[in-house]
Amino acid sequence: MLSARAKSVSGFTMIEMIVTLTIFSILVALTVPTMKAWIASTKVRAVADTLQNGMRLAQSEALRRSRQVVFALTNSTNPQSDFTSGTLSAANSGTNWVIVTIPAMVDGSEAPVFVASGVLTSAGSAVAIAGPAEVCFNSVGRLITNGATSVAGGTCVPANAGITGTPPKYTYQVTLAGGHAMNVELALGGQVHLCDPTQTLSSSNPYGC
């Protein structure tokens, strides 16, 4: 037969249960916004990384092929097919990217070649990208001016409004509501830099813009 003392400590009282659930609810309420911000920032970083990698691939292909190459943002969901059919177009806030060679011969004896494409939105849905529709690399990996890129809807003109700062550079802004924004900067010399727009670039802070 159980003693009175054993019966008194055999479980939680109703008050103890209510207090525990209240504390747990408060902790969850405090954690959820932080988790949402972390998820949003992770999506932004993933898209920025994908954009940066696409640009570097375009640059390396220009060097490897010894040809001018255009890197373009596009809303086409099938860039290779649209390129083949002649309907591929660039967009300043495109959800995909595409790389195409620019013929060295202007007499039509050389055709542009589709190189590669990628999907930006697969890395982070609802992430917004703002930046130039097209940028062109020459055979040594530097940005160049070119008004005939084989991708309609944009031209590669380094002196346009997309170039800002000292030294001059293109800036692609990658954002998502509730997340930490990231920039992908592309200097005229071809340097690609992923950075935090809330910080300033310095010798002690390579992550700033």
N, C-alpha and C positions, 0 to 999 in steps of 0.2 A: 504494500500500500504506500502511495506517494505521500511525502510530507507536504505540509502547507507551503514551505519555502520552495520546494522543487516545482510545485504548481505555479508559483508566482513568477518564475523565470523561464518558463517553458516556451515563450514566443514573444512577438512584437505586440505592443498595445496599439489600438487604433490611432492614438495621438502620435506615437512614434512613426507609424506608417505614413500618416498625412505629412508630417514634417519632412520625412525622407523624400517623398514624392515631390513636395514643394521645392526642396533644394535641387533635386534632379531637373525639374522643369526650368528653374532659373538658369542652371548651367547650360542646358540645351539652348535656351533662348539667347544666351550670350555667345555660344559657339557657332550657331547657324550663320549669322552675317559674316563672320570671319571666314568660315568655310566657303561661302559663296564667293567672297572676294578672292580667295586663294584659287578657286576653280577658274574664275574669270581671268585672273592674271596668268594662270598656266596656259589657257587657250591663247591669250595674246602672245605669250612667249613662243608657243609652238608655231603660230602663223608667222611671226617675225623670223624665226629660225628657218622656216621653209622658204620664205621670200629671199632671205640672205643666201641660202644655199643655191637657189635658182639663179641668182645673179652671178655667183661665183662659178657656177657651171657654164653660164653663157660666156663669161670672160675666159675660162680655160678652153672652151671650144673655139673661140676666136684665135687664141694662141696656137692650138693644136692644128687647126685647119688652115691657118694663115689667111683668114678671111674676115671681113667685117661681119658681125653678128648682131642681131637685134633681140633684146629681151623685152617682151611685151606682156602687159596684163590684159586679160580678156575675160569676157563672160561666156565664151563658148564652152560647152560641156564636152565637146569632142574636137579639140583644136587641130589634130592631124587630119581628120576628115574634112573639116572646114578649110584648112590650108590647101588640101588637094583640090577641092571644088572651087577655090578662089573666093570664098565668102568669109574668111577669117578676119576679124577686126579687133582693134585694141580698145581698151576702156580704162579710164583713169582709176576707177575703183573696182577693177575686175576681180573675180573670185578665183581665176586660174592664171597660170603663167605659161608662156610658150617661148621657145627659142628657135629662130630661123636664120639661116645664113643670108647675107646680102651679096648678090652676084658682083664679082669684080669687073666683069665686062658689061658695059651698058648697051651693047649692040644686040642683045638678046641671045648671044651664043652661049651664055651660061645661065642656068636656071637657079632660083633660090632653092634651098634644101631645108626640109623640116628636120630639126635636131632633137628636140625633147619638149615635154610639157609636164605640168604638175597641177595638182589641185590644192588651193590654199584653204578653202573652207573645210576640207576634211580634217585639217589640223585643229580647227576651232570654229564651230558654227556660230553665226551672228557676229563674228569679228569683222570690223570695218577696216579697209585699207585705202588710204588717200595718198596719191603720188602720181608721177608722170606715167602716161600710158605706155610709153616706149623709151628705152635707152639703148644706145648702140655702142659696141666696143670695136675698136680696130684690131689689127693683127698683132699688136703688142699690148692689148688689154686696156687701152685708154678710151675714155669717152670721146665720141666724135659727133659731128653734125651730119645728118643724112635725112633728106626729105623723101626718099624712095626706099622704104624698108621692106616691101613685100607683105606688110601687115597693115591693112587699111585702118584709118581712124586716128592716126597719130604720126608725128615725125620726131626724129631725134635731133633736137636743137639745144646744145648745152647752154646757150646764152638766153634761154627763155625764162619765164617767171618761176619755173620750178627750181632754178638755181638760186640759192641764198647763202649768206654767211661768209666768213673769212677763215680759211680759204673757201671758195665757192663749192657747193655740193648740192646734189639732189637729196630730198628728204621724203621718205615714205613713212607715214604715220599709221601705226597699227593700234587700234583701240577697241574696247568693249566696255559697255556700261558696267560699272562696279569693279572693273579690273584696273590694273596698273598698266598704263600705256607704254609702248616701246616704239623707237624709231629705227629705221634702217637707212643709214646715210651712205651715199655713193659720191665720192669725190671725183673731180675731173680726171685725176690721174688713174682712176680705176679702183681706188681703195674702197672696200665695203666694210661698214662699221655698224654693228648692232649696239644700240645705246639706250640709256635711260634719260628721257627728256626732262626729268625733274632734277637731274644732276648736271654739273658742268665738267666737261672734259679737261683734264689736266694731267701733268706728269705723274701725279699720285692717285689719279682716279680715271683709269682707262674706260670705265663703264659709263661715263657721262657723255652728253652730246655737245 
